Amino acid sequence: MIMISVLAGIGVITVITMVRVSEDLKRIQTGGSAVDTAAIDHIVSAVLSGPSFHMKIIFLIVLGMWLYSIIDAYRLGRKTESINEKV
C-alpha cells in the first residue's frame, strides 16, 4: 500500500507537469511561426518561481509516506530481531 501511494503521488506530479508543459508549448506554437523568446522566458520564470499548492501537498504526502515506510521497516526489523533472539 505504501509503494502504491508513493507511486500514485509521483504519477500525479508527472501528469500535472506534462499537462502544463504541453499547454505552454501549444501557446508558444499558436503565437506564430517564430519562437517568442519572451513567452519562453515567462514560462521558465513561472516554473522556477515554485510549484503550485497542489504540487506541494502531493509532495508532502509522498514524503510522509516515504518516512512512514522507513519507520515501519525499522520497527518490523526490530520486532523480527527480538523474535529471533528468543528462539
C-alpha positions as CSV (number, residue, x, y, z in Angstrom):
1,M,0.0,0.0,0.0
2,I,2.8,2.4,0.8
3,M,4.5,1.8,-2.5
4,I,1.3,2.2,-4.4
5,S,0.6,5.5,-2.6
6,V,4.0,6.9,-3.4
7,L,3.9,5.8,-7.0
8,A,0.5,7.3,-7.4
9,G,1.7,10.6,-6.0
10,I,4.7,10.6,-8.3
11,G,2.4,9.8,-11.2
12,V,0.1,12.6,-10.4
13,I,3.0,15.1,-10.2
14,T,4.3,13.8,-13.5
15,V,0.9,14.1,-15.2
16,I,0.4,17.6,-13.9
17,T,3.8,18.7,-15.1
18,M,3.4,17.2,-18.5
19,V,-0.1,18.8,-19.0
20,R,1.4,22.2,-18.0
21,V,4.3,21.8,-20.4
22,S,2.0,20.7,-23.2
23,E,-0.3,23.7,-22.7
24,D,2.6,26.1,-22.7
25,L,4.1,24.6,-25.8
26,K,0.7,24.9,-27.6
27,R,0.6,28.5,-26.6
28,I,4.1,29.1,-28.0
29,Q,3.2,27.4,-31.2
30,T,0.0,29.3,-31.8
31,G,1.8,32.5,-31.4
32,G,3.2,32.3,-34.9
33,S,6.0,30.6,-36.8
34,A,8.8,32.5,-35.0
35,V,9.7,31.4,-31.5
36,D,8.7,34.0,-29.0
37,T,11.6,34.2,-26.5
38,A,9.6,36.5,-24.2
39,A,7.0,33.7,-23.8
40,I,9.7,31.1,-23.1
41,D,11.2,33.4,-20.5
42,H,7.8,33.9,-18.9
43,I,7.2,30.1,-18.8
44,V,10.7,29.4,-17.4
45,S,10.3,32.1,-14.7
46,A,6.9,30.7,-13.7
47,V,8.3,27.2,-13.4
48,L,11.3,28.4,-11.4
49,S,9.1,30.6,-9.1
50,G,7.9,27.4,-7.4
51,P,5.4,24.6,-7.6
52,S,1.7,25.1,-7.2
53,F,-0.2,24.5,-3.9
54,H,-1.4,21.1,-5.2
55,M,2.1,20.0,-6.1
56,K,3.3,20.9,-2.6
57,I,0.6,18.9,-1.0
58,I,1.2,15.9,-3.1
59,F,5.0,16.2,-2.5
60,L,4.4,16.4,1.3
61,I,2.1,13.3,1.1
62,V,4.7,11.3,-0.8
63,L,7.4,12.5,1.6
64,G,5.3,11.5,4.6
65,M,4.6,8.0,3.1
66,W,8.3,7.6,2.4
67,L,9.2,8.5,6.0
68,Y,6.5,6.2,7.4
69,S,7.8,3.3,5.3
70,I,11.3,3.9,6.8
71,I,9.9,3.9,10.3
72,D,7.7,0.9,9.6
73,A,10.7,-1.1,8.2
74,Y,12.8,-0.3,11.2
75,R,10.0,-1.4,13.7
76,L,9.4,-4.6,11.7
77,G,13.1,-5.3,11.7
78,R,13.4,-4.8,15.5
79,K,10.4,-7.0,16.1
80,T,11.8,-9.8,13.9
81,E,15.2,-9.4,15.6
82,S,13.6,-9.8,19.0
83,I,11.7,-12.9,17.9
84,N,14.8,-14.5,16.5
85,E,16.7,-13.8,19.8
86,K,14.1,-15.6,21.8
87,V,14.3,-18.7,19.6
